[in-house]
Amino acid sequence: MKFEVRRITYEVEELDPGELMAISEAARVLGMTIPGVRSAMDRGQFTEVVDPDAVEQRFRRYLLRQEVEDLAARRERSAEKRAAIEAA
């Protein structure tokens, strides 16, 4: 039988905290729910950044700010195009 196998690897990188965004902030920026953002992370739509030293589990996972901002900009452009088409 054939199955799809997903393998996840982690690499250690130095990142500036300003490059990261909390899941809750990403949800607000994208107009999504927190579970929706988590699902998108699980599907690989975002690079997941993990803080192995986080004391609490809920402060452990982050997203790259630039990826969230890029998606928000694409969504905004799509909404503007749809609005222009509907107005025509």
N, C-alpha and C positions, 0 to 999 in steps of 0.2 A: 504494500500500500504506500501511496505517496502522501506526505503531509508537508505543510508549510511550517518551517521552523524559524522562529524569530530569535536572534541572538543580540544581546545588548552588551556593549563594552563601554567602559568608562576610561577616560584619559584625564590625567591630572594637568590642569592648566592654571596659570595665574590670571585672574580676572579682576578688574576693578569693580567694586560693588555697584558703581553707577551704571555698569553695563548690564546689570541684572534687574529683573522685575519679579515681584511676588505674584503668585497665582491670582490672588484677589485683585491686585492692581490690573493685571492683564485682563481679567474678566470685566472690570469696569471700563477699561480702554476699548475693548472689543465689543462691548454690549452683550456679553455672554454670561452664563452662570459659571460659578467655580467648578461644578462637576463637568460642565461643557469644556472648559479649558483643560481640565485634567484628562478628559477623554481625547481631546486633540493631542495632548502630549503623549498619551499612550499609543495613539495611532502614528506618532512620529512626525506630526505637523510642526512641532517646535523642538529645538534642541533643549534637552532637559539638563539643568545644572543642579548638582546635588552638593549640599554643604555637609560633609561627613562629621563636622564638629558641632552641628546644631544640637542644642539641648532638647528642644521639643520637636517631635516629628512634623508638626504642622509648619515649622519654619525651615524645613530641610530642602524643599524643591523650589527651584527658580527657573525662569525663562530668560532668554537673551532679549534685552530691551529692543534692540534693532529689529529682530524678527517680529515682535509684537507690533511695533510701530509700522513696519512695512505692510503687515497684513491689514492693519487698521486703515492705512492709506489706500490700499487696493480696494477694500470694502467701501470706503467713502467714494472713490472714483466710480465704482460699479453702481452705487446708489444714485449718484449724480447722472450717470448715463441712463439708468432706468427712468428717472424722473424726467429727463429731457425727452425720452421716447414717449412716455405717457402724456406729456404736455403737447406733443406734436399732433 
